[in-house]
Amino acid sequence: MGRTNPPKPVKLIVGMLTQDESLFTEARRQMETLWGPVDIESEVMDFSQTNYYEKEMGGPLLRRFVSFAQLIDPGDLAQIKHQSNELEDRFSRSDIAHTLAVTRPINLDPGYVDPGKLVLATTKNYSHRIYIGQQMYAEATLHYHRGQWQSWPYTYPDYAEEHYHKFLTAARQKLMDTVSRL
């Protein structure tokens, strides 16, 4: 019989998409009220791998990632996804949505990095996604193997590209450094 153990803490990250770069700052401020200070922020990157979001978000879209200093229990991911959805809803009801002429000014995708993988939360079920409670699902989007991030056949095309991996590697290293001091 296997013995249960509490999960090890993980590093909360959020991927953000918007056409208005100033929203990254406001979203970060609001997320920090929920999850504490950001410790790593990626550069702003073009997001052109798909036009999936164009109808509700306009374009061209920009991507930025942030990670949070406070480690989390991986079991909190469903609740965090609900909180990020609530933040998105607030932006959708704000004047910025009207100014940009979009229904969704910003997309906030929380997930976590642990030493072996990147896990993203989602509201959508699919064959490779696991139900995590509270009407939420998760997928292991990437795995870390032999010193680098590796994709799966179902990995979103943008996450398979190496320019995201710089941020993810920094978040992974920050996690490892923090855990080693606990």
N, C-alpha and C positions, 0 to 999 in steps of 0.2 A: 504494500500500500504506500502510495506517495504521501509525503508530508506537505502540508500547506505552509507557505511563507508569505509574509506581507510583500507587496510589490516594491521594487526599488523606485525611488523618485525619478522623474523624467523632466525634460526641458520643454516647456510650453513655447510653441512658435505660432505665429499667425502670418499667413500670406495675404496680402492686400492687393486688390485690383481697383483701379479707378481711372477716369480720364483727366481728373483734376488733381495734380500733384499736391496741392495744399491740403487735400483731404487726408493725406497720410499723417500729417501733423496732428490734425484734430482727432482722427481715429486713434492714434497712439495715445494722446492725452486721455481720451475716454477709456481706452483699454487699461491704462495704468491705474485708473481709479478702481478697476475690478481686480486686476491681477498683479499689481505692483510694478516697480520700475522695469523699463526695458534695459537690457544690458548689451544687446547687439542689434544693429540695424543695417540692413543691406543697402547697397546703392539702388537707385531707381533704375528699372530695366524696362525696355519695351516689351509688350506682350502682344505677339502677333501669330502665335501658333494655332489659334482657332478664332472663328468669328462667333462662337457659341453665345457669348455674352453681349454681343453688339446690339441686339434688339432692345434689351432693357437697360444697358449701360452706355450705349453710344461708343465712341472711339475717337482716335486711337487710345488704347488702354495702356496703362503703366502698371508695373508690379514692384512691390517692395515687401520684404520680410522683416519681422521683428521677433526677437526672443526675449523672454522675461527672466529676470534674475532669480526669482523665487521658483524653486522646483515644485512640481505638482505630483500628486498621486495619479497614475494613469487612469484610474477609475473615475476621475473627475471630468474626463473629456466630454461626456454627453452633456453635463451641466454647462461646461464652458461653451460648447457649441450653441446651446440655447441662449446663453448670454451674448455671444457674438451675433446671433440672429436678431436679438432685441436691439443691439446697437445698429445693425443694418437697417432695421425698421425705423429707428429714430432718424437716421440720415434720409431715408426715403420720404419721411413726412416733413422734412425740413425745407427751408427756402432753397437750399442748394440743389435739390432735386428739380425744382421749378426752373432755377437759373440754368442748369445744364440741360433741361428738357429731357430728363430720363426718369425712369421709375426706380432705378437702383443706382444711386451715386457711387456706392462702394461695395465691394465684396470682401468679406472677412472669413478666411478659412483657417480655423485653428487646427492644430495637431500637436504632436510631440515627437521629440527626438530622444531615443535611448541609444545605448552603445551599438545596437545592432540594426536599428531600423528607424524610418520615418513613418509615423502613423498619422493619417488625416481623418478628421471627422466629417460626416456627411449625413444629409437627411434622406439620401436615396439608397435603396437596397439594390444589390446586384449580386451576381454569382460569386464574386471574390470578396464581398463585404460581410462583415460580422456584426450582428446586432449587439449593441453595447448598453441597451436600456434607454429609457426616457425617449423613445421613438427616434433614436439615433443609431447610426452605423459607423463603422470605421474600417479602414483598409491600411495594410502595410504597403505604402506607395513605393518606397525604396528600401533596400537593405544594404548594410555596410559590410563589405566583404573584401578581404585582402587589401585594406587600406584605401578603399574608394567606395563611393555610392554606386549601387547597381540597380537597374530597373527590372521590372517584371513585364510580362507581355501586356498587362492592363495599365501600366503606369501612364499617367497623363504625359503627353509629349513634352510639355514644357519642363516637367520635373525630371525627365530623362536627360535633359541638356545640362552640360557641365557648369554653366554659369550660375545655376542655383546651388550647385554642390559646394561652392566656396562658402556661402553663408551656412549651409547645413553642417559642413565640416567644422566651422568656427563654433556653432552652437553645440555640436557633439563634444568638442574639446572643452568648452566651458563647462558642460555637464560633467565630464570626466574629472576636471580640476576641482569642481565643487564637491562632488561625491567623495573624492579622495581626502577632503578636509573634514568630512562628517565623522 
